Amino acid sequence: MEVLVFGSAIVDFVAYADRLPKAGETLHGHKFVTGYGGKGANQCVAAARLGAKCGMIAKLGDDAWGANYLKQLQAENVNVDYVEQCKGETTGIAQISVANSGENHIVIVVGANNLLSVQDVKKAKNLFDTAKVLICQFETPLNATLEALQSFKGISILNAAPAIAQTPPDLIKGATIFCVNETEAALTTGCEQISTLEHAKTAMKKLLQMGANNVIITLGALGAVYVRGEAPHTFIHVPAVRVEKVVDTTGAGDAFIGALAFNMARFNDLPWHQLIGAANRVAAYSVQHPGTQASFPNPEQAYYNAEYTWQEL
Ligand code: RIB
């Protein structure tokens, strides 16, 4: 197995409107869709679309959403041996609003995802022992995430999203790569805002001080930055791929992480700016198409094999 995801599977209820509502405001939207989401499953499907051999460890409800989600993961060629429908539980849901600008607001109620446990790590030992890359997020219980990271011997990517203000240091230290977007990096580090490359460099320094082994911060239209743990620390910016029109940013960060995991599993001898540049390209494809998993490309759609530029910060 190339990519193992220990994390969330959620059904997305997505309303499209001209703009996002203000607090207390009711807005007319112009479209409504349901889709398969949850950061964990999104990342898994993004990697599988690119051709990675993937497996998912996750909890669904014993409702129709859960049954359909299980079939959907199978249709995406994901190993679901450890995806369980839990009796008496509801499948996690996300209420998402998307504006014409492509920006979104998301509220999640994780339901059955809360049952993912330390025991589930132990049960899936065969997958933990054989996978090349592990991905975890923060939509499932943190003690189980920590167990997953500490049980894994390959390359682990912790997507600390949704971010929490007091991230337990063991989680930060437990992953090979700590990967967040600019908003999550600000909350995790206490930096006021991260809107420039200089801010991102400051946040990366803080994350290294907090114990991160390697750091990647995604910056939307600015692309991504990274620093590797070995001294001397070199801070690198990998610019974004040009986008014609942003349609829907939902899941773009997950597309990036799924692609990154695939790249790390398949092309680990390439320099990181290449692996991150190709992941930027997958995220760029995603923001130009509506939906979450529906917007993830296959390798041909993403024009995957290219040379990516980078610069030292
Ligand atoms: O990152 C996007 C995802 O966040 C959505 O699919 C939603 O389910 C929430 O988990």
py3Dmol code that shows the C-alpha trace and the ligand (Angstrom):
import py3Dmol

protein = """\
ATOM      1  CA  MET A   1       0.000   0.000   0.000  1.00  0.00           C
ATOM      2  CA  GLU A   2       1.260   3.493  -0.872  1.00  0.00           C
ATOM      3  CA  VAL A   3      -1.015   5.864   1.056  1.00  0.00           C
ATOM      4  CA  LEU A   4      -2.883   5.058   4.272  1.00  0.00           C
ATOM      5  CA  VAL A   5      -5.350   7.588   5.666  1.00  0.00           C
ATOM      6  CA  PHE A   6      -6.407   7.436   9.302  1.00  0.00           C
ATOM      7  CA  GLY A   7      -9.165   9.983   9.627  1.00  0.00           C
ATOM      8  CA  SER A   8     -12.494  11.476   8.736  1.00  0.00           C
ATOM      9  CA  ALA A   9     -15.259  10.733   6.252  1.00  0.00           C
ATOM     10  CA  ILE A  10     -18.093  13.273   6.155  1.00  0.00           C
ATOM     11  CA  VAL A  11     -21.019  13.991   3.839  1.00  0.00           C
ATOM     12  CA  ASP A  12     -20.988  17.564   2.485  1.00  0.00           C
ATOM     13  CA  PHE A  13     -24.180  19.628   2.105  1.00  0.00           C
ATOM     14  CA  VAL A  14     -23.100  22.491  -0.102  1.00  0.00           C
ATOM     15  CA  ALA A  15     -25.081  25.680  -0.821  1.00  0.00           C
ATOM     16  CA  TYR A  16     -23.765  28.048  -3.512  1.00  0.00           C
ATOM     17  CA  ALA A  17     -24.617  31.775  -3.172  1.00  0.00           C
ATOM     18  CA  ASP A  18     -23.317  35.040  -4.656  1.00  0.00           C
ATOM     19  CA  ARG A  19     -21.447  35.772  -1.459  1.00  0.00           C
ATOM     20  CA  LEU A  20     -21.054  34.348   2.048  1.00  0.00           C
ATOM     21  CA  PRO A  21     -23.741  35.490   4.546  1.00  0.00           C
ATOM     22  CA  LYS A  22     -22.930  37.933   7.370  1.00  0.00           C
ATOM     23  CA  ALA A  23     -23.762  36.886  10.961  1.00  0.00           C
ATOM     24  CA  GLY A  24     -27.535  36.844  11.412  1.00  0.00           C
ATOM     25  CA  GLU A  25     -28.233  37.217   7.681  1.00  0.00           C
ATOM     26  CA  THR A  26     -30.360  34.946   5.463  1.00  0.00           C
ATOM     27  CA  LEU A  27     -29.293  34.771   1.834  1.00  0.00           C
ATOM     28  CA  HIS A  28     -30.858  33.242  -1.279  1.00  0.00           C
ATOM     29  CA  GLY A  29     -28.494  30.699  -2.809  1.00  0.00           C
ATOM     30  CA  HIS A  30     -28.613  29.489  -6.423  1.00  0.00           C
ATOM     31  CA  LYS A  31     -27.540  25.838  -6.170  1.00  0.00           C
ATOM     32  CA  PHE A  32     -27.443  22.988  -3.649  1.00  0.00           C
ATOM     33  CA  VAL A  33     -25.531  19.706  -3.912  1.00  0.00           C
ATOM     34  CA  THR A  34     -24.569  16.872  -1.610  1.00  0.00           C
ATOM     35  CA  GLY A  35     -21.173  15.290  -1.991  1.00  0.00           C
ATOM     36  CA  TYR A  36     -18.639  13.047  -0.319  1.00  0.00           C
ATOM     37  CA  GLY A  37     -16.173  14.918   1.878  1.00  0.00           C
ATOM     38  CA  GLY A  38     -14.325  14.941   5.170  1.00  0.00           C
ATOM     39  CA  LYS A  39     -10.683  15.910   5.077  1.00  0.00           C
ATOM     40  CA  GLY A  40      -9.426  12.344   5.526  1.00  0.00           C
ATOM     41  CA  ALA A  41     -11.513  10.759   2.788  1.00  0.00           C
ATOM     42  CA  ASN A  42     -10.870  13.735   0.488  1.00  0.00           C
ATOM     43  CA  GLN A  43      -7.131  13.287   0.870  1.00  0.00           C
ATOM     44  CA  CYS A  44      -7.435   9.543   0.303  1.00  0.00           C
ATOM     45  CA  VAL A  45      -9.528   9.978  -2.850  1.00  0.00           C
ATOM     46  CA  ALA A  46      -7.192  12.703  -4.176  1.00  0.00           C
ATOM     47  CA  ALA A  47      -4.260  10.268  -3.899  1.00  0.00           C
ATOM     48  CA  ALA A  48      -6.289   7.372  -5.365  1.00  0.00           C
ATOM     49  CA  ARG A  49      -7.366   9.475  -8.403  1.00  0.00           C
ATOM     50  CA  LEU A  50      -3.692  10.030  -9.180  1.00  0.00           C
ATOM     51  CA  GLY A  51      -3.150   6.269  -9.147  1.00  0.00           C
ATOM     52  CA  ALA A  52      -1.929   5.623  -5.595  1.00  0.00           C
ATOM     53  CA  LYS A  53      -2.797   2.330  -3.920  1.00  0.00           C
ATOM     54  CA  CYS A  54      -4.764   3.678  -0.954  1.00  0.00           C
ATOM     55  CA  GLY A  55      -6.438   2.480   2.200  1.00  0.00           C
ATOM     56  CA  MET A  56      -8.691   4.280   4.660  1.00  0.00           C
ATOM     57  CA  ILE A  57      -9.347   3.686   8.351  1.00  0.00           C
ATOM     58  CA  ALA A  58     -12.548   5.529   9.235  1.00  0.00           C
ATOM     59  CA  LYS A  59     -15.966   5.399  10.918  1.00  0.00           C
ATOM     60  CA  LEU A  60     -19.323   5.977   9.221  1.00  0.00           C
ATOM     61  CA  GLY A  61     -22.880   5.937  10.580  1.00  0.00           C
ATOM     62  CA  ASP A  62     -25.234   2.987  10.056  1.00  0.00           C
ATOM     63  CA  ASP A  63     -27.492   5.261   7.966  1.00  0.00           C
ATOM     64  CA  ALA A  64     -27.950   5.455   4.194  1.00  0.00           C
ATOM     65  CA  TRP A  65     -25.199   8.095   3.948  1.00  0.00           C
ATOM     66  CA  GLY A  66     -22.755   5.686   5.537  1.00  0.00           C
ATOM     67  CA  ALA A  67     -23.727   2.794   3.275  1.00  0.00           C
ATOM     68  CA  ASN A  68     -23.420   4.975   0.170  1.00  0.00           C
ATOM     69  CA  TYR A  69     -20.108   6.438   1.302  1.00  0.00           C
ATOM     70  CA  LEU A  70     -18.658   2.952   1.735  1.00  0.00           C
ATOM     71  CA  LYS A  71     -19.648   2.077  -1.859  1.00  0.00           C
ATOM     72  CA  GLN A  72     -18.222   5.362  -3.084  1.00  0.00           C
ATOM     73  CA  LEU A  73     -14.817   4.694  -1.512  1.00  0.00           C
ATOM     74  CA  GLN A  74     -14.785   1.240  -3.111  1.00  0.00           C
ATOM     75  CA  ALA A  75     -15.622   2.794  -6.481  1.00  0.00           C
ATOM     76  CA  GLU A  76     -12.574   5.060  -6.000  1.00  0.00           C
ATOM     77  CA  ASN A  77     -10.410   1.926  -5.549  1.00  0.00           C
ATOM     78  CA  VAL A  78      -9.798   2.612  -1.865  1.00  0.00           C
ATOM     79  CA  ASN A  79      -9.191  -0.363   0.461  1.00  0.00           C
ATOM     80  CA  VAL A  80     -12.097  -0.204   2.947  1.00  0.00           C
ATOM     81  CA  ASP A  81     -11.236  -3.255   5.087  1.00  0.00           C
ATOM     82  CA  TYR A  82     -11.104  -0.920   8.105  1.00  0.00           C
ATOM     83  CA  VAL A  83     -13.936   1.471   7.259  1.00  0.00           C
ATOM     84  CA  GLU A  84     -16.733   0.588   9.643  1.00  0.00           C
ATOM     85  CA  GLN A  85     -20.410   1.554   9.821  1.00  0.00           C
ATOM     86  CA  CYS A  86     -21.097   2.035  13.539  1.00  0.00           C
ATOM     87  CA  LYS A  87     -24.430   0.879  15.006  1.00  0.00           C
ATOM     88  CA  GLY A  88     -26.708   3.661  16.230  1.00  0.00           C
ATOM     89  CA  GLU A  89     -24.372   6.412  14.975  1.00  0.00           C
ATOM     90  CA  THR A  90     -24.936   9.044  12.329  1.00  0.00           C
ATOM     91  CA  THR A  91     -22.485   9.698   9.514  1.00  0.00           C
ATOM     92  CA  GLY A  92     -20.586  12.972   9.947  1.00  0.00           C
ATOM     93  CA  ILE A  93     -21.972  15.941   8.038  1.00  0.00           C
ATOM     94  CA  ALA A  94     -20.588  19.291   6.880  1.00  0.00           C
ATOM     95  CA  GLN A  95     -22.678  22.384   6.121  1.00  0.00           C
ATOM     96  CA  ILE A  96     -20.768  24.316   3.505  1.00  0.00           C
ATOM     97  CA  SER A  97     -21.502  27.696   1.890  1.00  0.00           C
ATOM     98  CA  VAL A  98     -19.582  28.621  -1.257  1.00  0.00           C
ATOM     99  CA  ALA A  99     -19.504  32.167  -2.673  1.00  0.00           C
ATOM    100  CA  ASN A 100     -19.069  33.158  -6.346  1.00  0.00           C
ATOM    101  CA  SER A 101     -15.484  34.130  -5.428  1.00  0.00           C
ATOM    102  CA  GLY A 102     -14.871  30.460  -4.562  1.00  0.00           C
ATOM    103  CA  GLU A 103     -14.437  31.179  -0.825  1.00  0.00           C
ATOM    104  CA  ASN A 104     -16.247  28.947   1.645  1.00  0.00           C
ATOM    105  CA  HIS A 105     -17.474  28.572   5.220  1.00  0.00           C
ATOM    106  CA  ILE A 106     -17.683  25.089   6.739  1.00  0.00           C
ATOM    107  CA  VAL A 107     -19.316  23.778   9.929  1.00  0.00           C
ATOM    108  CA  ILE A 108     -18.827  20.082  10.696  1.00  0.00           C
ATOM    109  CA  VAL A 109     -20.732  17.726  13.023  1.00  0.00           C
ATOM    110  CA  VAL A 110     -18.513  14.665  12.960  1.00  0.00           C
ATOM    111  CA  GLY A 111     -20.917  11.985  14.345  1.00  0.00           C
ATOM    112  CA  ALA A 112     -19.427   8.503  13.925  1.00  0.00           C
ATOM    113  CA  ASN A 113     -15.952   9.961  13.245  1.00  0.00           C
ATOM    114  CA  ASN A 114     -15.700  10.518  17.012  1.00  0.00           C
ATOM    115  CA  LEU A 115     -15.485   6.734  17.489  1.00  0.00           C
ATOM    116  CA  LEU A 116     -12.170   6.312  15.676  1.00  0.00           C
ATOM    117  CA  SER A 117      -9.944   4.974  18.434  1.00  0.00           C
ATOM    118  CA  VAL A 118      -6.538   3.725  19.522  1.00  0.00           C
ATOM    119  CA  GLN A 119      -7.965   0.198  19.113  1.00  0.00           C
ATOM    120  CA  ASP A 120      -8.516   0.906  15.398  1.00  0.00           C
ATOM    121  CA  VAL A 121      -4.793   1.594  14.997  1.00  0.00           C
ATOM    122  CA  LYS A 122      -3.944  -1.726  16.601  1.00  0.00           C
ATOM    123  CA  LYS A 123      -6.547  -3.642  14.532  1.00  0.00           C
ATOM    124  CA  ALA A 124      -5.115  -2.306  11.270  1.00  0.00           C
ATOM    125  CA  LYS A 125      -1.501  -3.213  12.169  1.00  0.00           C
ATOM    126  CA  ASN A 126      -1.013  -4.943   8.816  1.00  0.00           C
ATOM    127  CA  LEU A 127      -1.703  -1.662   6.971  1.00  0.00           C
ATOM    128  CA  PHE A 128       0.421   0.414   9.359  1.00  0.00           C
ATOM    129  CA  ASP A 129       3.303  -2.016   8.821  1.00  0.00           C
ATOM    130  CA  THR A 130       3.178  -1.908   5.027  1.00  0.00           C
ATOM    131  CA  ALA A 131       2.047   1.589   3.942  1.00  0.00           C
ATOM    132  CA  LYS A 132       4.664   4.031   2.685  1.00  0.00           C
ATOM    133  CA  VAL A 133       2.867   7.248   3.678  1.00  0.00           C
ATOM    134  CA  LEU A 134       0.327   7.892   6.444  1.00  0.00           C
ATOM    135  CA  ILE A 135      -1.984  10.929   6.543  1.00  0.00           C
ATOM    136  CA  CYS A 136      -3.910  12.119   9.634  1.00  0.00           C
ATOM    137  CA  GLN A 137      -6.062  15.190  10.338  1.00  0.00           C
ATOM    138  CA  PHE A 138      -7.876  16.734  13.327  1.00  0.00           C
ATOM    139  CA  GLU A 139     -11.487  15.736  12.554  1.00  0.00           C
ATOM    140  CA  THR A 140     -11.216  12.531  14.619  1.00  0.00           C
ATOM    141  CA  PRO A 141     -10.094  11.997  18.263  1.00  0.00           C
ATOM    142  CA  LEU A 142      -6.598  13.304  18.947  1.00  0.00           C
ATOM    143  CA  ASN A 143      -5.480  10.410  21.187  1.00  0.00           C
ATOM    144  CA  ALA A 144      -6.093   7.966  18.321  1.00  0.00           C
ATOM    145  CA  THR A 145      -4.279  10.277  15.889  1.00  0.00           C
ATOM    146  CA  LEU A 146      -1.282  10.340  18.213  1.00  0.00           C
ATOM    147  CA  GLU A 147      -1.294   6.542  18.435  1.00  0.00           C
ATOM    148  CA  ALA A 148      -1.465   6.319  14.624  1.00  0.00           C
ATOM    149  CA  LEU A 149       1.490   8.684  14.180  1.00  0.00           C
ATOM    150  CA  GLN A 150       3.587   6.970  16.836  1.00  0.00           C
ATOM    151  CA  SER A 151       2.846   3.479  15.467  1.00  0.00           C
ATOM    152  CA  PHE A 152       3.924   4.349  11.942  1.00  0.00           C
ATOM    153  CA  LYS A 153       7.474   3.915  10.676  1.00  0.00           C
ATOM    154  CA  GLY A 154       7.148   5.463   7.202  1.00  0.00           C
ATOM    155  CA  ILE A 155       6.549   9.084   6.129  1.00  0.00           C
ATOM    156  CA  SER A 156       3.656  10.601   8.085  1.00  0.00           C
ATOM    157  CA  ILE A 157       1.835  13.801   7.157  1.00  0.00           C
ATOM    158  CA  LEU A 158      -0.191  15.525   9.867  1.00  0.00           C
ATOM    159  CA  ASN A 159      -2.724  17.948   8.411  1.00  0.00           C
ATOM    160  CA  ALA A 160      -3.555  19.816  11.626  1.00  0.00           C
ATOM    161  CA  ALA A 161      -6.993  20.873  10.400  1.00  0.00           C
ATOM    162  CA  PRO A 162      -9.333  22.142  11.684  1.00  0.00           C
ATOM    163  CA  ALA A 163      -6.570  23.853  13.700  1.00  0.00           C
ATOM    164  CA  ILE A 164      -6.624  24.052  17.476  1.00  0.00           C
ATOM    165  CA  ALA A 165      -5.008  26.788  19.561  1.00  0.00           C
ATOM    166  CA  GLN A 166      -3.142  24.490  21.955  1.00  0.00           C
ATOM    167  CA  THR A 167      -1.964  21.659  19.699  1.00  0.00           C
ATOM    168  CA  PRO A 168      -0.443  18.953  21.934  1.00  0.00           C
ATOM    169  CA  PRO A 169       3.346  19.053  21.338  1.00  0.00           C
ATOM    170  CA  ASP A 170       3.501  15.242  20.942  1.00  0.00           C
ATOM    171  CA  LEU A 171       1.258  15.497  17.875  1.00  0.00           C
ATOM    172  CA  ILE A 172       3.461  18.166  16.303  1.00  0.00           C
ATOM    173  CA  LYS A 173       6.579  16.105  17.037  1.00  0.00           C
ATOM    174  CA  GLY A 174       4.959  12.816  16.015  1.00  0.00           C
ATOM    175  CA  ALA A 175       4.658  13.492  12.279  1.00  0.00           C
ATOM    176  CA  THR A 176       7.357  13.537   9.644  1.00  0.00           C
ATOM    177  CA  ILE A 177       5.641  16.536   8.002  1.00  0.00           C
ATOM    178  CA  PHE A 178       3.402  19.095   9.710  1.00  0.00           C
ATOM    179  CA  CYS A 179       1.215  20.584   6.971  1.00  0.00           C
ATOM    180  CA  VAL A 180      -1.360  23.371   7.400  1.00  0.00           C
ATOM    181  CA  ASN A 181      -2.804  26.315   5.485  1.00  0.00           C
ATOM    182  CA  GLU A 182      -2.163  29.942   6.417  1.00  0.00           C
ATOM    183  CA  THR A 183      -5.201  30.253   8.749  1.00  0.00           C
ATOM    184  CA  GLU A 184      -4.375  27.016  10.541  1.00  0.00           C
ATOM    185  CA  ALA A 185      -0.698  28.003  10.837  1.00  0.00           C
ATOM    186  CA  ALA A 186      -1.725  31.315  12.464  1.00  0.00           C
ATOM    187  CA  LEU A 187      -3.962  29.594  15.027  1.00  0.00           C
ATOM    188  CA  THR A 188      -1.400  26.879  15.786  1.00  0.00           C
ATOM    189  CA  THR A 189       1.522  29.276  16.255  1.00  0.00           C
ATOM    190  CA  GLY A 190      -0.292  32.294  17.727  1.00  0.00           C
ATOM    191  CA  CYS A 191       0.970  34.457  14.825  1.00  0.00           C
ATOM    192  CA  GLU A 192      -1.604  37.233  14.265  1.00  0.00           C
ATOM    193  CA  GLN A 193      -1.974  36.687  10.531  1.00  0.00           C
ATOM    194  CA  ILE A 194      -0.135  34.979   7.712  1.00  0.00           C
ATOM    195  CA  SER A 195      -0.717  36.855   4.481  1.00  0.00           C
ATOM    196  CA  THR A 196       2.845  37.265   3.151  1.00  0.00           C
ATOM    197  CA  LEU A 197       5.806  34.983   2.547  1.00  0.00           C
ATOM    198  CA  GLU A 198       7.671  36.722   5.395  1.00  0.00           C
ATOM    199  CA  HIS A 199       4.795  35.934   7.800  1.00  0.00           C
ATOM    200  CA  ALA A 200       4.863  32.324   6.602  1.00  0.00           C
ATOM    201  CA  LYS A 201       8.618  32.130   7.230  1.00  0.00           C
ATOM    202  CA  THR A 202       8.073  33.379  10.799  1.00  0.00           C
ATOM    203  CA  ALA A 203       5.340  30.757  11.335  1.00  0.00           C
ATOM    204  CA  MET A 204       7.596  27.994   9.977  1.00  0.00           C
ATOM    205  CA  LYS A 205      10.348  29.030  12.413  1.00  0.00           C
ATOM    206  CA  LYS A 206       7.835  28.861  15.281  1.00  0.00           C
ATOM    207  CA  LEU A 207       6.614  25.433  14.200  1.00  0.00           C
ATOM    208  CA  LEU A 208      10.207  24.141  14.150  1.00  0.00           C
ATOM    209  CA  GLN A 209      10.657  25.565  17.679  1.00  0.00           C
ATOM    210  CA  MET A 210       7.427  23.791  18.685  1.00  0.00           C
ATOM    211  CA  GLY A 211       9.023  20.505  17.621  1.00  0.00           C
ATOM    212  CA  ALA A 212       7.887  19.994  14.028  1.00  0.00           C
ATOM    213  CA  ASN A 213      10.261  17.811  12.028  1.00  0.00           C
ATOM    214  CA  ASN A 214       9.472  19.332   8.625  1.00  0.00           C
ATOM    215  CA  VAL A 215       6.870  22.020   7.837  1.00  0.00           C
ATOM    216  CA  ILE A 216       4.739  22.818   4.792  1.00  0.00           C
ATOM    217  CA  ILE A 217       2.317  25.790   4.782  1.00  0.00           C
ATOM    218  CA  THR A 218      -0.102  26.159   1.875  1.00  0.00           C
ATOM    219  CA  LEU A 219      -0.883  29.778   0.966  1.00  0.00           C
ATOM    220  CA  GLY A 220      -3.668  29.655  -1.628  1.00  0.00           C
ATOM    221  CA  ALA A 221      -2.798  31.934  -4.549  1.00  0.00           C
ATOM    222  CA  LEU A 222       0.789  32.277  -3.286  1.00  0.00           C
ATOM    223  CA  GLY A 223       1.440  28.512  -3.534  1.00  0.00           C
ATOM    224  CA  ALA A 224       3.262  26.799  -0.679  1.00  0.00           C
ATOM    225  CA  VAL A 225       6.345  27.194   1.499  1.00  0.00           C
ATOM    226  CA  TYR A 226       8.389  24.563   3.256  1.00  0.00           C
ATOM    227  CA  VAL A 227      11.337  24.009   5.538  1.00  0.00           C
ATOM    228  CA  ARG A 228      13.069  20.733   6.257  1.00  0.00           C
ATOM    229  CA  GLY A 229      14.173  19.831   9.758  1.00  0.00           C
ATOM    230  CA  GLU A 230      17.881  19.299   9.172  1.00  0.00           C
ATOM    231  CA  ALA A 231      20.046  22.345   9.898  1.00  0.00           C
ATOM    232  CA  PRO A 232      20.908  24.728   8.343  1.00  0.00           C
ATOM    233  CA  HIS A 233      17.221  25.510   7.820  1.00  0.00           C
ATOM    234  CA  THR A 234      16.477  26.672   4.290  1.00  0.00           C
ATOM    235  CA  PHE A 235      13.029  28.203   3.792  1.00  0.00           C
ATOM    236  CA  ILE A 236      11.690  27.585   0.280  1.00  0.00           C
ATOM    237  CA  HIS A 237       8.757  29.079  -1.617  1.00  0.00           C
ATOM    238  CA  VAL A 238       7.124  27.032  -4.400  1.00  0.00           C
ATOM    239  CA  PRO A 239       4.801  29.407  -6.341  1.00  0.00           C
ATOM    240  CA  ALA A 240       1.248  28.416  -7.235  1.00  0.00           C
ATOM    241  CA  VAL A 241       0.271  27.287 -10.714  1.00  0.00           C
ATOM    242  CA  ARG A 242      -1.648  30.017 -12.616  1.00  0.00           C
ATOM    243  CA  VAL A 243      -5.433  29.732 -12.333  1.00  0.00           C
ATOM    244  CA  GLU A 244      -7.908  31.215 -14.874  1.00  0.00           C
ATOM    245  CA  LYS A 245     -10.952  31.462 -12.607  1.00  0.00           C
ATOM    246  CA  VAL A 246     -11.498  30.246  -9.061  1.00  0.00           C
ATOM    247  CA  VAL A 247     -14.840  28.407  -8.908  1.00  0.00           C
ATOM    248  CA  ASP A 248     -14.796  26.530  -5.568  1.00  0.00           C
ATOM    249  CA  THR A 249     -11.932  26.282  -3.088  1.00  0.00           C
ATOM    250  CA  THR A 250     -13.573  23.520  -0.992  1.00  0.00           C
ATOM    251  CA  GLY A 251     -11.218  20.580  -0.653  1.00  0.00           C
ATOM    252  CA  ALA A 252      -8.316  22.225  -2.511  1.00  0.00           C
ATOM    253  CA  GLY A 253      -6.101  21.820   0.559  1.00  0.00           C
ATOM    254  CA  ASP A 254      -7.093  18.149   0.723  1.00  0.00           C
ATOM    255  CA  ALA A 255      -6.275  17.730  -2.979  1.00  0.00           C
ATOM    256  CA  PHE A 256      -2.821  19.185  -2.214  1.00  0.00           C
ATOM    257  CA  ILE A 257      -2.213  16.791   0.688  1.00  0.00           C
ATOM    258  CA  GLY A 258      -3.470  13.711  -1.175  1.00  0.00           C
ATOM    259  CA  ALA A 259      -1.219  14.579  -4.108  1.00  0.00           C
ATOM    260  CA  LEU A 260       1.719  15.272  -1.806  1.00  0.00           C
ATOM    261  CA  ALA A 261       1.272  11.857  -0.169  1.00  0.00           C
ATOM    262  CA  PHE A 262       1.121  10.149  -3.562  1.00  0.00           C
ATOM    263  CA  ASN A 263       4.264  11.999  -4.677  1.00  0.00           C
ATOM    264  CA  MET A 264       6.114  11.129  -1.468  1.00  0.00           C
ATOM    265  CA  ALA A 265       5.161   7.462  -1.844  1.00  0.00           C
ATOM    266  CA  ARG A 266       5.931   7.168  -5.576  1.00  0.00           C
ATOM    267  CA  PHE A 267       8.719   9.722  -6.268  1.00  0.00           C
ATOM    268  CA  ASN A 268      10.510  10.032  -2.954  1.00  0.00           C
ATOM    269  CA  ASP A 269      13.905  10.558  -4.608  1.00  0.00           C
ATOM    270  CA  LEU A 270      12.774  13.835  -6.263  1.00  0.00           C
ATOM    271  CA  PRO A 271      13.481  17.182  -4.576  1.00  0.00           C
ATOM    272  CA  TRP A 272      10.687  18.496  -2.375  1.00  0.00           C
ATOM    273  CA  HIS A 273      10.033  21.543  -4.570  1.00  0.00           C
ATOM    274  CA  GLN A 274       9.041  19.091  -7.344  1.00  0.00           C
ATOM    275  CA  LEU A 275       6.743  17.072  -5.063  1.00  0.00           C
ATOM    276  CA  ILE A 276       5.154  20.246  -3.685  1.00  0.00           C
ATOM    277  CA  GLY A 277       4.930  21.920  -7.105  1.00  0.00           C
ATOM    278  CA  ALA A 278       3.024  18.937  -8.493  1.00  0.00           C
ATOM    279  CA  ALA A 279       0.713  19.031  -5.453  1.00  0.00           C
ATOM    280  CA  ASN A 280       0.150  22.772  -6.091  1.00  0.00           C
ATOM    281  CA  ARG A 281      -0.919  21.843  -9.618  1.00  0.00           C
ATOM    282  CA  VAL A 282      -3.512  19.367  -8.330  1.00  0.00           C
ATOM    283  CA  ALA A 283      -4.872  22.023  -5.934  1.00  0.00           C
ATOM    284  CA  ALA A 284      -5.017  24.536  -8.822  1.00  0.00           C
ATOM    285  CA  TYR A 285      -7.100  22.079 -10.856  1.00  0.00           C
ATOM    286  CA  SER A 286      -9.421  21.548  -7.883  1.00  0.00           C
ATOM    287  CA  VAL A 287     -10.196  25.260  -7.326  1.00  0.00           C
ATOM    288  CA  GLN A 288     -11.195  25.612 -10.991  1.00  0.00           C
ATOM    289  CA  HIS A 289     -13.864  22.908 -10.713  1.00  0.00           C
ATOM    290  CA  PRO A 290     -16.976  22.716  -8.509  1.00  0.00           C
ATOM    291  CA  GLY A 291     -17.383  20.283  -5.632  1.00  0.00           C
ATOM    292  CA  THR A 292     -14.929  18.620  -3.289  1.00  0.00           C
ATOM    293  CA  GLN A 293     -13.936  15.106  -4.431  1.00  0.00           C
ATOM    294  CA  ALA A 294     -15.705  15.858  -7.713  1.00  0.00           C
ATOM    295  CA  SER A 295     -13.002  18.461  -8.429  1.00  0.00           C
ATOM    296  CA  PHE A 296      -9.974  16.197  -7.990  1.00  0.00           C
ATOM    297  CA  PRO A 297      -8.032  15.382 -11.180  1.00  0.00           C
ATOM    298  CA  ASN A 298      -6.458  12.292 -12.639  1.00  0.00           C
ATOM    299  CA  PRO A 299      -2.767  12.671 -13.675  1.00  0.00           C
ATOM    300  CA  GLU A 300      -3.607  13.650 -17.283  1.00  0.00           C
ATOM    301  CA  GLN A 301      -6.048  16.352 -16.164  1.00  0.00           C
ATOM    302  CA  ALA A 302      -3.464  17.783 -13.790  1.00  0.00           C
ATOM    303  CA  TYR A 303      -0.645  17.842 -16.440  1.00  0.00           C
ATOM    304  CA  TYR A 304       1.313  16.331 -13.652  1.00  0.00           C
ATOM    305  CA  ASN A 305       4.857  15.829 -14.921  1.00  0.00           C
ATOM    306  CA  ALA A 306       6.355  19.301 -15.222  1.00  0.00           C
ATOM    307  CA  GLU A 307       9.325  21.264 -13.900  1.00  0.00           C
ATOM    308  CA  TYR A 308       8.383  23.474 -10.947  1.00  0.00           C
ATOM    309  CA  THR A 309      10.180  26.674  -9.969  1.00  0.00           C
ATOM    310  CA  TRP A 310      11.161  27.611  -6.432  1.00  0.00           C
ATOM    311  CA  GLN A 311      13.026  30.324  -4.569  1.00  0.00           C
ATOM    312  CA  GLU A 312      14.758  30.619  -1.223  1.00  0.00           C
ATOM    313  CA  LEU A 313      13.026  32.997   1.238  1.00  0.00           C
TER     314      LEU A 313
END
"""
ligand_1 = """\
10
RIB
O -11.504 20.345 3.557
C -12.811 20.289 3.086
C -13.633 19.373 3.936
O -13.730 19.915 5.229
C -15.057 19.180 3.486
O -15.196 18.119 2.596
C -15.807 18.986 4.781
O -16.376 17.731 4.911
C -14.803 19.284 5.889
O -14.298 18.135 6.437
"""
view = py3Dmol.view(width=600, height=400)
view.addModel(protein, "pdb")
view.setStyle({"model": 0}, {"cartoon": {"style": "trace"}})
view.addModel(ligand_1, "xyz")
view.setStyle({"model": 1}, {"stick": {}})
view.zoomTo()
view.show()
